[in-house]
Amino acid sequence: MIRINPAVRLSFGLVILMLSILLLAQALGLTPNIEKKQLAARQQISETLAFQVLLAMSRMDERLLQQMIDNAVMRNPELESAGVRFPTGGYMRYTEDHDKKWLLKENNHSSPEFVEIPLVLSGVNRGALEITYVPLTASEKSYLGLSNTVLLVLFLCCSAFIGFWFFIKRALHHLDPSSVVPARVRNAMNVLAEGVFILDKREQIVLVNTALTSKLKSDERRLLGRKASALGWKTDSSEKTLPWEKTIATGEKQMDIRLEMPVNKNETKVFRVNAVPILDEKGNNQGVIASFDDVSELEAKNEQLQLLVGKLAAIQGAIEDKNRKLEYLASRDPLTDCYNRRAMRERLDDEFAKAQNSGKDLVCIMLDIDHFKRVNDTYGHGVGDVVIKMVAQVVKEAVRDSDIVARFGGEEFCVVLPNATVEQVKIITKRCRMTIETQNCGGVKVTSSFGIAALSLGAKSPNDLIHQADEALYNSKQNGRNMVSVWHKSMAIESGPK
């Protein structure tokens, strides 16, 4: 930002004021009217020449007539040409190139450049005198293509500006408020590392130390006498009033107020400002002393720290996301996306403890695919994998999202249903069995067998619950497969191969 010296600003303002006064004087008619004087002179020249032409015509001396108009054009620089025209239209006498310079059309009135005077002698029309003048502006003397009027205005502006500037500069030197400050006070302020300035009641800077001028990248002369609020401070959006303005208005000190000051296009200083009133003996507020603590580097470090914390948080979030994905993959069967056996046992332990504490039931289903080894041997493991995924999908669609579906091993699955009844689970398993039976996997149809056990049926532990469901499954296989069995004490026998 370009700061203009106060003396220059005042001088420029006085020059503008002087020009305004000159324009007002011209509008009121107080200045000489050069154009009016020129018109009066041309009128006199035209009348004199017309009289001389009539005199020559009365003597019928055309030679004298030619001599008169030639001498008139030669002696008057404003005259370009002249000619005497017959009433019939032709020229009697005229100067060189008058017929080319005369541009006034017939029956038009005379103008400042083209004057036509009727010549009447003894009541008889003898023709007309035609006179061509240079344009009014061209009659003025000029320098560098500028008229005298423009040159006068330029001269007045330049000379007045220089005179005003010298006078104001000297006056401001004598009126400099810092000149009355003792040197010991100034030296004491300059020792301070913090920036300090002193304001009067009108908020004008009367003293500023070198620390502040250095931080603002300015000099003392540019700051002294200026209003502190006009320097370009930026406040927080919630606070519009500057601290020293509040202190002047209320007489109360303002502490630790954050302000910003752009010192150039690429740098902004950040200050923490304290403002304290200066009181006289009667307690009247006479001004403000304000201190400026430069915290630009501290805030820059804090911003860098915040960025670093943000990056670390993002990295931590990414790590947590990766951990969740790894935990998910570690707990899932890759073929069916069901829980694997280890993850199912962890979930089962938690749900079993919750069911015991709440008094609600916990049901477990064990199922496997009938004659699955024959499918693998006949159609290959690829078809076997398709069959396993089909069974897993049917079971997952039949149960709730909160239920636990796990691939227990090979073609065997385990389903844990918290807060469910045996009767509800019997309906679910029947629906699953019938759906599996109707599916066609690459031309292969399979059936499945189910075993149901529950906490309410006597299971004492998670292992006991799985074991009882497995015994019920064994019962289904022993009795013809493709059926659902609910565990009973009578099934508590050693399970053989399925």
Buried (B, 14 or more C-beta within 10 A) or exposed (E): EEEEBBBBEBBBEBBEEBBEEBEEEEEEEEEEEBEEEBBEEBEEBBEEBBEBBBBBBEEEEEEBBBBBBBEBBEEBEBBBBBBBBEEEEEBBBBBEEBEEBBEBEEEEEEEBBBBBBEBEEEEEEBBBBBBBBBEBEEBBEEEEEEBEBBBEBEEBBEEBBEEBBEBBBEEBEEEBBBEEBEEEEBEEBEEEEBBBBBBBEEBBBBBBBBBBBEBBEBEBBBBBBBEBEEBEBEBEEEEEEBBBBBBBEEEEBBEEBBBBBEBEEEEEBBBBBBBBBBEEEEEEBEBBBBBBBBBBEEBEEEEEEEEEEEEEEEEEEEEEEEEEEEEEEEBBBEEBBBBBEEBBBEBBEEBBEEBEEEEBBBBBBBBBBBEBEEBBEEBEEEBBBBBBBBBBBBBBEBBEEEBBBBBBEEBBBBBBBBBBBBEEBBEBBBEBBEBBEEBEBEEBEBBBBBBBBBBEBBBEEBEBBBBBBBBBBBBBBBEEBBBBBBBBEEBEEEBEEB
